[in-house]
Amino acid sequence: MENKQINSMVDEIIDLMQDKKVKDITVLDVKKLTSLTDYFILCTSESTPQTRAVMDHIYKNMREQGYRPNNLEDTKSLEWVAMDYFNIVIHIFNEDTRNYYQFERLWGDAKIRKIDE
C-alpha cells in the first residue's frame, strides 16, 4: 500500500473515531521504529457501549471501502481493543487501561500527533 493511501486511511479512521465522540485521539508514526506497522492510532472510550460502537463503526466503514482487519484483539472485555489493518493498528482503550499502559511512553521515539477534539 502506498503512502498516499495509508495517509488517507489514517484520516478516515480519525473521522470515524470523531463520529463516535471518543477522547484523546493520538496518531503515532512508528514506521522508522518497527516493521510491525506504520501507524498506531489510539483513542479513549468513556464506556463499554461506546467502545463497541467505535469498533463496529470503524469495522463497517473500512469494510465498505474494501479493508478487512488482519486481526481483532480483546473484543470480549472491551477494555483495550486492537484492530490490525497491517499498515495501521487501531487501539481503543477505556480510560483506566490507557492510563495504566501509557502506550505513548512505550513508543516515545515515535512522531506523535494529537488530534484536537
C-alpha positions, 0 to 999 in steps of 0.5 A: 500500500502506498503512502498516499493511501495509508495517509488517507486511511489514517484520516478516515479512521480519525473521522470515524473515531470523531463520529463516535465522540471518543477522547484523546485521539493520538496518531503515532508514526512508528514506521522508522521504529518497527516493521510491525506497522506504520501507524498506531492510532489510539483513542479513549472510550468513556464506556463499554457501549461506546467502545463497541460502537467505535469498533463496529463503526470503524469495522463497517466503514473500512469494510465498505471501502474494501479493508478487512482487519488482519486481526481483532484483539480483546473484543470480549472485555472491551477494555483495550481493543486492537484492530490490525489493518497491517499498515495501521493498528487501531487501539481503543482503550477505556480510560483506566487501561490507557492510563495504566499502559501509557502506550505513548511512553512505550513508543516515545521515539515515535512522531506523535500527533494529537488530534484536537477534539 
